[in-house]
Amino acid sequence: MLKEKQHMIAAYFESHGISVETRIIRGGLSIYTKTRKTPITRFIPMGRGDGVEVMWYSHSDKWDHIGDFGGVTMSLDNALEYVVSDAPGCFLIDFLKFERSRS
């Protein structure tokens, strides 16, 4: 499901001022900044349909669940908006937009 939507996902981030590169790794889709290769988020498919678990790149230098009570799951469309709005404050979206505006 995610492999077919890689271009759409990259275009979504680009429309919000963030150039990204996407990689399918072990069944999940990892999203990195294009210039620095900084990890932004990882989507893991959840069964059938377009549900995904949204993960963040933690201070421990690894992909991790968001929150203390397990992962955050939602539809892919909602996950894209969740990451770009940086609701939990762990994706550094404002910094990425600022950095791009300076280049």
HELIX and SHEET records of a PDB file:
HELIX    1   1 LYS A    3  LYS A    5  5                                   3    
HELIX    2   2 GLN A    6  SER A   15  1                                  10    
HELIX    3   3 LEU A   76  SER A   85  1                                  10    
HELIX    4   4 ILE A   93  ARG A  102  1                                  10    
SHEET    1   A 5 VAL A  20  ILE A  25  0                                        
SHEET    2   A 5 GLY A  28  THR A  33 -1                                        
SHEET    3   A 5 PRO A  39  PRO A  45 -1                                        
SHEET    4   A 5 GLY A  51  TYR A  57 -1                                        
SHEET    5   A 5 TRP A  63  HIS A  65 -1                                        
SHEET    1   B 5 VAL A  20  ILE A  25  0                                        
SHEET    2   B 5 GLY A  28  THR A  33 -1                                        
SHEET    3   B 5 PRO A  39  PRO A  45 -1                                        
SHEET    4   B 5 GLY A  51  TYR A  57 -1                                        
SHEET    5   B 5 VAL A  72  SER A  75 -1                                        
END                                                                             
